[in-house]
Amino acid sequence: MARSVLTVRDLEAIAPGGEVVVPRGTIVTELAREEAERRGIPIRFEESKVASAEAGDPTGSRVVAIGADHGGFDLKEELRGYLTQWGYKVLDLGTSSRDAVDYPDLAEAVANAVARGDAWRGIVIDSAGIGSSIAANKVPGVRAALCYDRATARNSREHNDANILSLGARLIPAEVAREVVAVWLETPFAGGRHQRRVDKIRAIEDRHRKI
């Protein structure tokens, strides 16, 4: 079952002193917590009737590969902590410091992990996110999407079945990046007419693989 996300926007319709009740496991962003405290709105989590393992919560068995160059290192470290907190298993493919490295190497490592099935999904990060998405998309089977807000994150999953998320660490605040990741991970592929289009993307890949 996908996890919900509670953001500042979700609190707009709540009167001061009101209460928000969300399912246990909901991701509450830092800004939402601060706004709820400021307006005196308590956030209450519903008790699960069944243990998460019995409820089929898939996150504990899902591996998210993550990689970043020096420009994305700090954001990678922060997101890695949230991924673990949310119940995902993290495959950290580097880099391990702020020393300069080349983003194609890290993007390829994450893309390979996803294409091989070592990871359920992947996240690549550099300063702008553009180069890493280009590099990751060179690996057959990968659909990497550069996202910068909740709308693009949701669209990339619903319409394109993106299996790698690319982020630009210097273009979006860490709090926004966290919301993007949360929405991207919880959004399912819509299928339907979008499946036909994703199949055509795969067909293009197959045709050029034979050239």
QUICORLIN-V236320 format. One record per residue. RES is the residue in three letters. PSI is psi as a letter, one per 40 degrees, with the letter a starting at -180 (none if undefined). OMEGA is omega in whole degrees, 0 to 359 (* if undefined). Layout:
BEGIN
RES&PSI&OMEGA ; RES&PSI&OMEGA
END
This chain:
BEGIN
MET&h&180 ; ALA&i&179 ; ARG&i&179 ; SER&i&178 ; VAL&h&177 ; LEU&h&182 ; THR&i&179 ; VAL&d&181 ; ARG&d&181 ; ASP&e&182 ; LEU&e&186 ; GLU&d&183 ; ALA&e&182 ; ILE&h&179 ; ALA&i&176 ; PRO&h&181 ; GLY&e&178 ; GLY&a&183 ; GLU&i&176 ; VAL&h&178 ; VAL&h&183 ; VAL&i&178 ; PRO&i&177 ; ARG&h&183 ; GLY&e&178 ; THR&h&178 ; ILE&h&179 ; VAL&h&182 ; THR&i&182 ; GLU&d&179 ; LEU&d&179 ; ALA&d&178 ; ARG&d&181 ; GLU&d&180 ; GLU&d&179 ; ALA&d&179 ; GLU&d&181 ; ARG&d&183 ; ARG&e&178 ; GLY&f&180 ; ILE&h&178 ; PRO&i&176 ; ILE&h&183 ; ARG&h&179 ; PHE&h&177 ; GLU&i&176 ; GLU&h&177 ; SER&h&177 ; LYS&d&181 ; VAL&i&178 ; ALA&i&186 ; SER&d&180 ; ALA&d&180 ; GLU&d&181 ; ALA&e&178 ; GLY&f&178 ; ASP&h&189 ; PRO&e&192 ; THR&d&183 ; GLY&d&182 ; SER&e&183 ; ARG&h&181 ; VAL&h&175 ; VAL&h&177 ; ALA&h&180 ; ILE&i&179 ; GLY&i&182 ; ALA&i&171 ; ASP&a&184 ; HIS&d&180 ; GLY&d&180 ; GLY&e&186 ; PHE&d&184 ; ASP&d&179 ; LEU&d&177 ; LYS&d&181 ; GLU&d&180 ; GLU&d&181 ; LEU&d&179 ; ARG&d&178 ; GLY&d&179 ; TYR&d&179 ; LEU&d&178 ; THR&d&179 ; GLN&d&181 ; TRP&e&175 ; GLY&e&178 ; TYR&i&171 ; LYS&h&186 ; VAL&h&173 ; LEU&g&184 ; ASP&h&184 ; LEU&e&176 ; GLY&i&1 ; THR&i&186 ; SER&e&179 ; SER&a&178 ; ARG&e&177 ; ASP&i&185 ; ALA&h&175 ; VAL&i&182 ; ASP&h&184 ; TYR&d&180 ; PRO&d&181 ; ASP&d&181 ; LEU&d&180 ; ALA&d&178 ; GLU&d&180 ; ALA&d&179 ; VAL&d&180 ; ALA&d&178 ; ASN&d&180 ; ALA&d&179 ; VAL&d&181 ; ALA&d&180 ; ARG&e&184 ; GLY&e&176 ; ASP&d&179 ; ALA&i&178 ; TRP&d&176 ; ARG&i&182 ; GLY&i&177 ; ILE&h&178 ; VAL&i&185 ; ILE&h&166 ; ASP&a&185 ; SER&d&181 ; ALA&d&180 ; GLY&e&184 ; ILE&d&182 ; GLY&d&181 ; SER&d&179 ; SER&d&178 ; ILE&d&181 ; ALA&d&182 ; ALA&d&182 ; ASN&e&175 ; LYS&e&180 ; VAL&h&181 ; PRO&h&179 ; GLY&e&182 ; VAL&h&172 ; ARG&g&183 ; ALA&h&182 ; ALA&h&175 ; LEU&h&183 ; CYS&i&184 ; TYR&e&174 ; ASP&i&183 ; ARG&d&183 ; ALA&d&180 ; THR&d&178 ; ALA&d&181 ; ARG&d&180 ; ASN&d&182 ; SER&d&178 ; ARG&d&184 ; GLU&d&187 ; HIS&d&189 ; ASN&e&183 ; ASP&f&180 ; ALA&h&179 ; ASN&e&173 ; ILE&h&177 ; LEU&h&177 ; SER&h&182 ; LEU&i&174 ; GLY&h&188 ; ALA&d&182 ; ARG&e&182 ; LEU&e&179 ; ILE&i&178 ; PRO&i&181 ; ALA&d&180 ; GLU&d&178 ; VAL&d&179 ; ALA&d&179 ; ARG&d&178 ; GLU&d&178 ; VAL&d&180 ; VAL&d&181 ; ALA&d&180 ; VAL&d&182 ; TRP&d&181 ; LEU&d&185 ; GLU&e&185 ; THR&h&179 ; PRO&i&174 ; PHE&h&185 ; ALA&d&182 ; GLY&a&179 ; GLY&b&181 ; ARG&d&180 ; HIS&d&178 ; GLN&d&179 ; ARG&d&182 ; ARG&d&176 ; VAL&d&177 ; ASP&d&178 ; LYS&d&175 ; ILE&d&178 ; ARG&d&180 ; ALA&d&176 ; ILE&d&179 ; GLU&d&181 ; ASP&d&181 ; ARG&d&183 ; HIS&d&177 ; ARG&d&182 ; LYS&e&182 ; ILE&none&*
END
